[in-house]
């Protein structure tokens, strides 16, 4: 009859410590990469949202310059606020031989989220403001920027984008 010897299963304490140490080193190495990837995604979203708003402002200005919408003289043809781009404006359509008709044109479905501040509150500049002013003069919206004071991956300030 053979002698009974119990089979040892599992890991030794040393094997467990070595494995956990390797995993900890890998986790420490991956964390900065993950943070950079998240920051890069937010930067891409910020650029996209700034482009969307700026294109809407330009479309409004184009209609104002073509005299298809009624604007106040002091606004230089720029929208009074971002909400106007969402609500829309009445555009005059002239048809040959017929009375001119009007329709509502909306430039934005909604105001995009600022991914850096996680809010819908954008910094705005009016045409009459100084270029480096951080206080909106409320005459019109000539440009938008994020209110984030953070620095981008390329070393520039987000508010200067």
N, C-alpha and C positions, 0 to 999 in steps of 0.2 A: 504494500500500500504506500502511495506517495505521500510525502509530507505536505501539509497544507501551508502555503505561503500567501498571505494577502497581497494583492496587486496594489501598488501605490498609484493613485491617480491624482491629477491636479497639478498646480504650479507650486513651486517653492516660493518663499517670501522674496528671495533675491530675484527670481524671474519676474515676479509681479512688480517689484520696485524698478527694475530696468525697463520694463514695458511702459509703466506709468511715466517714467522720466523721459523716454523717447516721445511719448504722446504729448507731454507738456512742452517739450522743445518745439515740436511741430506746431502746436497751437499758438505758441508765442510768435513763431515765424509767420503764421498765416493771418493773425489779427491785423497787423498794419496793412497787409494787402487787401483785406476785406474792407477796412475803413477807407482806403484809397478808392476802391471800386465803388463804394457807396457815395463818396464825395463826387467822383467823376459822373455818376448817374444823375446826381442832383444838379451838377453843372450843365449837363446836356439838357435836362429839363428846363433849367433857368434860361438857357440860350433859346430854346424852342418857344417858351412862353413870352420872352421879350420880343422875339421875332413876330409872333402872332399879334401881340398888342400893337407893335409898331406898324405892321402892315395894315391893321384896322385904322389906325390914326392916319396913315397915308391915303387910304381909300376915302376916308371922310374928307380929308384936305383936297383930294382930287375932285370930288363932287362939288365942294365949295368953290374951287377955282373955276369949274365949268359952269358955275351959277345954277346948278341943279338943286341945291338946297339953300335955304335962307339961313344966313349966319349974321351975328352981330359984327359990326365994323371992328371993334377992338380985339376980336378973337383971332384975327389974321387967317380965318378959315379953319382953325383947329377946333376939335370938340371941346365943349365946356368941362366935361369930366368923362371918366371911363364908363360910367353908367349910361351915358348917351349912346355909346357904341353898342351897348347891349339892348337898350330899349328901341333904338333905331330912329330914323328921321324920315320925314316925308320928302320924296324925290319927285321933281317935276319931270314928266315925260311928255315931250312934244311929238305929236304925230302929224304927218302931212295932211293938211286940209281939215283937221279935226281939232276940237278943243283939247287943250293940254290936260292930261290926267296926272294924278299923283299916286304913288305907292310908297309903302313903308319899306325902307332898306335897313337891315340890321347888319352890323359889322362884326359882332362877336356873339356867340351863343351865351357865353358867360365870361366873367372876368377870370382869367387863369390864376391858379394858386402860385404864390411865390414859394418855391421849394426851399429856399434858404431860411426864410422866416416862418414858413408853414402858415401863412396868412394870405388873405386877399388884399391886404393893404400895401399897395405899391407906392414907392416914392415917385412924385411927378414933378415935371418942370413945365412952366408955361413959356411961351415964346418971348415974353417980356422979362423973364427971370435971367439973372446972371448965370453963365454956364456952370460955375462951381457952387451955386446956391443950393442948400439943402432944404430951403423953405419954399413951398409951392405958393406962387402968387395968386392962384385961383382964377386967373383970367381965362385960361384954356389949358389943354394938355398937348404940349409939343413933343414930350418924350417921357418915358418911364424908366425906372431903375429899381433894383432891390434895395431895401433898407438895411440889409445885412452888412455888418462891419467886418465880416470875415475875409480872409485872403484865399484866393483860388489856388489850385495846384500849380498854375504857371507863375504865381507870385503877385498877380494883380489883385486889386480889391474888387469884389463883386459889384459894389455900387457904381464902379466906373465902366461897367460893361455896357 
